[in-house]
Amino acid sequence: MIKIGILGEIGSGKSHVAKNFGYPVFNADYEVAKLYQQKRGVFNKLKRKLPKYIHSFPIKKMEITNAILANNSSLKKIINIVHFEIRKKMNIFLKKNKNKKIVILDIPLLLENKINNKKDILVYVQSKRSSILKRLKKRKNFNQKLLNKFKAIQYSSIYKKKKSHFIIKNNFTKKSVNDGINSILEKLLKWKR
């Protein structure tokens, strides 16, 4: 099985690229949202660590946002609790898809939390900063301060690019993404024969 980890800046279109590979995708953001809605254990741990901010189950996104914005250590506390669960979910996903030729890992802190293995193929999604910002501002819950907090805990784009085996230029057209994906798959499938 080839594991492909998708890297890139927030808003660069990583999830869109991940979906377009046409293979099973593990989407960590989706799994985190599910944890907040369904796992009382996660709620209890977060409530213990952040009693001023986390009040009700299912956890409201606004409570998480308020905790992160109010305190510099909140984000780390949340990540420590949530990423433990996400690793478990990812391992279940990998077992379930063990016979697939390729799986895609769409995990925002893939490198930072050392979730990837040395053998994993890393693909960096590169987009213009101006296009990213325009797209982010269209998001219903866009918050520049929150964005800055997340950026502060991520490795730089330069570092991620250096670690990547491939770069997909995403100018937010179907063609740019599909051309990039097809070229990568062609090389990988040849290389793995």
Secondary structure as GFF3:
##gff-version 3
##sequence-region A 1 193
A	DSSP	beta_strand	2	8	.	.	.	ID=ss1
A	DSSP	alpha_helix	14	20	.	.	.	ID=ss2
A	DSSP	beta_strand	25	27	.	.	.	ID=ss3
A	DSSP	alpha_helix	28	38	.	.	.	ID=ss4
A	DSSP	alpha_helix	40	49	.	.	.	ID=ss5
A	DSSP	alpha_helix	61	70	.	.	.	ID=ss6
A	DSSP	alpha_helix	74	96	.	.	.	ID=ss7
A	DSSP	beta_strand	102	106	.	.	.	ID=ss8
A	DSSP	beta_strand	121	126	.	.	.	ID=ss9
A	DSSP	alpha_helix	129	138	.	.	.	ID=ss10
A	DSSP	alpha_helix	144	152	.	.	.	ID=ss11
A	DSSP	alpha_helix	157	163	.	.	.	ID=ss12
A	DSSP	beta_strand	166	169	.	.	.	ID=ss13
A	DSSP	alpha_helix	174	191	.	.	.	ID=ss14
###
